[in-house]
Amino acid sequence: MPGFEVFGKEEKKEIMDVLDTGVLFRYEFGEQRQGIYKVREFEKKFAAYCGAKHGQAVTSGTAAIKVALAALGVGPGDEVITQCFTFVATWEAIFDSSAMPVFTEVDETLNMDPADLEKKITERTKVIIPVHMLGGPARIVEIKAIADRHGIPVLEDTAQAAGCRLNGRHMGTFGKCGTFSFDSVKTMTTGEGGMIITDDKDFRRLMSEYHDHGHDHAVNPGGRGGEGRSFIGFNYRMMELQGAMGLAQLAKLDDMVACQKKTKAVLRRAAEEIPGVSFRNILDPEGDSATFFSFFLEDKAQAVRVNEILRQNNAGAIAFGENSWHFYPHWEHLHANATLSRCGWPFKDQDGRQRVIYDPAALPRSSALLDRLLVYQVPVHISEGRLEEITSAIRKAAKA
Ligand SMILES: *Cc1c(COP(=O)(O)O)cnc(C)c1O
């Protein structure tokens, strides 16, 4: 799964280009930078790779969601719908935009259930954020059709699905925009970093200005100090070293996915021997980025039994039904309204009134599903010996 596995001389070369000029900042330093604009080049190449018109680099995948929500005009009183199986970052960004996250069930795609989405749309819904979890697509075509019917923009949280395609089209290009993360464990990494892709030039410009303290990015003869501002912004700027890393990693992305697909196919063949097993619904196996291999057992008891045997054989799988970073029932800080804000915001308003209650038992179908799910992370590189160890553990579990 992670790009850190392939860090090598290509990354070092790109980084040395930057160190040789000493210009770490994406803007200005005209002469000194000798024509080197790594972040800008990374934005162009990443967007082109995905088949999008524009890319906006930022400091993280969380910042990418935040910046996109800002450019979509999201604020107090708004609701943003996302799914209950995602990394906490998705809804942290929603809260940070002063809006309220609303969570849907997930289905066998392990992503947003369109039928539940339909039920959760209200007149306050301003954005819908399906997440392409574990390298596989959400039912984005159905979700987009529902959103269009209600006139609501779709932001695709594509943090975990760089290189994933659905019917030949990259994830992140179906909605208004797609956001990516390049943190240390993602399919491609820049250490920390993120990107938003979109086809909408004006929208890109709002994001570009917002992420840079509101600097107007019209060509300005006065240089940065002379640039005006049309609205207040923030600082989510990516630096040149990250852009350099991104260029080297992007060039390796398709090869990483190809390696993962081979390993994943081997794991799947072994798991097919488990009685009653079924597999995550990957809508387009051809376009799978294969960063994870996910399978369902018949019930929770069987999942626990199987994983116990896998663990005993040094090949324990991830049980996301129990995961406290990725699954709603275990976000105890959300349920407990834990916040640093003295008045209790965003759970309470400034007069101490409760604004929202998040019930840990609110999404029973997803719990029933994730309780019988087991997942392996698929590395880019794996030795024959280790792969053999995992597949023989799976075969032992199948016979038990
Ligand atoms: C990693 C991740 C993010 C956040 O990315 P960071 O770069 O770590 O801020 C957002 N959403 C999902 C689904 C993620 O997995």
The ligand as an ORCA input file, in Angstrom:
! r2SCAN-3c Opt
* xyz 0 1
  C      -5.489      9.910      5.374
  C      -6.899     10.324      5.148
  C      -7.306     11.665      5.184
  C      -6.421     12.758      5.701
  O      -5.202     12.895      5.143
  P      -3.977     13.574      5.930
  O      -3.042     13.866      4.801
  O      -3.432     12.572      6.888
  O      -4.470     14.803      6.576
  C      -8.603     11.978      4.855
  N      -9.484     11.029      4.530
  C      -9.155      9.724      4.508
  C     -10.187      8.721      4.119
  C      -7.861      9.327      4.833
  O      -7.545      8.033      4.834
*
